[in-house]
Structure formats: structure tokens, C-alpha cells
Amino acid sequence: MKPRATPVNGALLDVKAAAAYWGGSERWLRRLLERGLVPCKRIGRNLYFKREWLDEFIDDLPGITPRQARFNAKKEHAASG
């Protein structure tokens, strides 16, 4: 089954939609998940995120503003092609 790139039930984002919300790639987001850095909710085999969780993660990054974090994610995503 192909993953959706849209919010689920209007409140939750799947991995593809969460990565797009941040301006990064799915691979980048999955790396953060593997390291336990990003909060998510597992429902069956799928992972879901609330926008608030993603925003809080960015806001809590030390020494970097949310704008810089999103810019860096977009730059990394563009470089990975």
C-alpha cells in the first residue's frame, strides 16, 4: 500500500506528510525516529505525528531557531536528490 502524503483524519500526519511539513525527506525523518529523537504514535505498522509534536521538537532544538532547522532540512533534502 502506497503511503499517503496528506494528513490523516485532519489531525495526524503520516511519515511522508510529516517530512513534507518539515521540508525534509522521509529518509531523514526515519533516521531521527531510529535515534528516538522525534515523538510519534504507532498504529499497527504505521507511524503518525501531530503537528504540535513536530513544532515542539523544532522549538526545543538547542542553539538553532525553528527557521534555521527548517532551512537546513530543506537544504539536506535538496542535496539528497
PESULZI-V354460 format. One record per residue. RES is the residue in one letter. SS is DSSP state (hx for helix, st for strand, lp for the rest). D_CENTER is the distance of its C-alpha to the mean C-alpha in whole Angstrom. Layout:
RES_SS_D_CENTER + RES_SS_D_CENTER
This chain:
M_lp_20 + K_lp_18 + P_lp_14 + R_lp_14 + A_lp_12 + T_lp_13 + P_st_12 + V_st_14 + N_lp_17 + G_lp_16 + A_lp_14 + L_st_12 + L_st_9 + D_st_9 + V_hx_6 + K_hx_8 + A_hx_8 + A_hx_4 + A_hx_4 + A_hx_7 + Y_hx_7 + W_hx_6 + G_lp_8 + G_lp_7 + S_lp_8 + E_hx_7 + R_hx_10 + W_hx_8 + L_hx_5 + R_hx_8 + R_hx_10 + L_hx_9 + L_hx_9 + E_hx_12 + R_lp_13 + G_lp_13 + L_lp_11 + V_lp_8 + P_lp_10 + C_lp_9 + K_st_12 + R_st_14 + I_st_17 + G_lp_19 + R_lp_17 + N_st_14 + L_st_11 + Y_st_10 + F_st_8 + K_st_10 + R_hx_9 + E_hx_11 + W_hx_9 + L_hx_6 + D_hx_9 + E_hx_12 + F_hx_10 + I_hx_10 + D_hx_13 + D_lp_14 + L_lp_14 + P_lp_18 + G_lp_19 + I_lp_17 + T_lp_16 + P_hx_13 + R_hx_15 + Q_hx_15 + A_hx_12 + R_hx_10 + F_hx_14 + N_hx_13 + A_hx_10 + K_hx_12 + K_hx_15 + E_hx_13 + H_hx_12 + A_hx_16 + A_hx_17 + S_hx_16 + G_lp_17
